[in-house]
Amino acid sequence: MEQIAKAQTATQTRRLHNDYALLQIETDVSGIAGAVRITLNRPNALNALSQALLTELQHALDSVAASPARVVILAGAGRAFCAGHDLAEMRAQPSQAYYQALFTQCSKLMLTIQRMPQPVIAQVHGIATAAGCQLVAMCDLAVAASDARFAVSGVNLGLFCSTPSVPLSRNISRKQAFEMLVTGDFIDAPTACDRGLINRVAAPDALASEVAALAQRICNKPRSAIEAGKGLFYRQLEMGIEAAYQLAGQTMACNMMDDSALEGTQAFLEKRPPKW
């Protein structure tokens, strides 16, 4: 069984490294088995989400979701995390059908992040604007450099950031989200942390190590528990409280029958470290 698992991991790793022009893929980041870092690699365009980049990122996330990976780190190359959609590309094709297809593609990508079994951590530096801020909000966790800045700034161009408003309003309070959306103003990393858009702030030169430490803590936990927990977490948020409790109870009952939970509780009772 161990040889089969190693072969599956090797196959998935090769699939992740399949000729991406606009992404950099690293596995076992910082020596952490199961940690995958996907880096947006359009630095000269501040990692703007062109259709080609969206397509590559969708493929990479789908591949990771089906792999033995335990956690995903999403980062950006160059001076910024992500400046949103590629406005030059958008302006070159002014038709409603094109725009509808583009935003449908982007929405599918954002939902993939939430629906994949692995926790996704945004590693944010520079700016995260419009759909780039949306990307941060859709990630399960986010750590930002102290000099990072965030905005949903489409309104400054006459375009209300409608799709970014969906995860933004699910991360921070309605009034704070709406103020960002109607003013297009930037907020800094400490403010983003205070409002709940990100989890923590790190010194710029300590950002990667802070994210790696968080990834390691996740990888130390049983994969089955993390996977079940992530699925439950988002599903129950959209339910009424009675239905949420019913689903949570079902999830916990199934989780308790998992080998890792049985071992974990037995180890606790025997006052020893669990053997996962």
Secondary structure by P-SEA (a helix, b strand, c coil): caaaaaaaaaaaaaaaacccccbbbbccccccccbbbbbbccccccccccaaaaaaaaaaaaaaaaccccbbbbbccccccccccaaaaaaacccaaaaaaaaaaaaaaaaaaaaccbbbbbbcccccccaaaaaaaaccbbbbcccbbbbccccccccccccccccccccccaaaaaaaaaccccccaaaaaaaccccccccccaaaaaaaaaaaaaaaccaaaaaaaaaaaaaaaaccaaaaaaaaaaaaaaaaacaaaaaaaaaaaacccccc
